[in-house]
Amino acid sequence: MKILLAENIIIPGLGRTQGELRARMAKPLLQSIASGIWIAEGSDVSFHGFPYPTRMVIIKLSDGDLWVWSPVELSEVLRAELNCLGPVRHLVSPNKLHHLFLSSWRDCFPRSRLWGPASTIGKRPDLTFERALTDEPPAAWRRDIDQAWFRGSPFLDEIVFFHRESGTAVFGDLVQAFGEEYLRKRWKPWQRRLAQWLGITARSGARAPLDVRLSFIDRRLARQARSKVLNWRPERVIVAHGEWQRHDGASFLARSLSWLG
Ligand SMILES: [Fe+2]
């Protein structure tokens, strides 16, 4: 007879849940990249038929709460690893395209608060968000994280974040840096040529896709946001899609965002 054991029931004598034990045995999903900040790679998602790799960021705030950016598909192992780090309190969508897994995360972490710009909130009327994110970080994370609001496009705006302690900037879709190896494995030849043309590969500039760039009709506010980002002098730049930068992030971003003029 097959015995089903709930993942979150503590196993007598071991003091841990089945999920936590599995997490200890499996290859860790969370990768520490500096003090107080982790990333986790998710599975691919489809965007208009194109496979996109996904990456999330977790920051431990000064008060011990976990701040989760662009959550990837939730697994039991990931949940158990996070439970070992601290309480998940903030789920952050940086733009209206990064909302896919918010519901399941909210269900799993019912005490978490949902955050996003007005465009995300408008996209997901089924979810209850805190007040819309803008240029000013809310009190909940102001001490640890700053933010800048790139806007001026009718199609896409995005809140970009900066973790002060580790000098890490975090970008969703405004910086895309697909690697050659990933593209060779996952994209067809004509798709790879398109990726180069769109400028979303690490080799072709690690930019926002050409159509997004062209949609920034009013660039004044986005230029202000870029100035704020460059003044952070970030060392690292984490991106949701593609290769992230471990060093000299400020120079990388100056090149990647040069299209704003
Ligand atoms: Fe994205």
Residues whose N, C-alpha, C, O or C-beta is under 5 A from the ligand:
A	BS01	LIG	L97 G172 D173
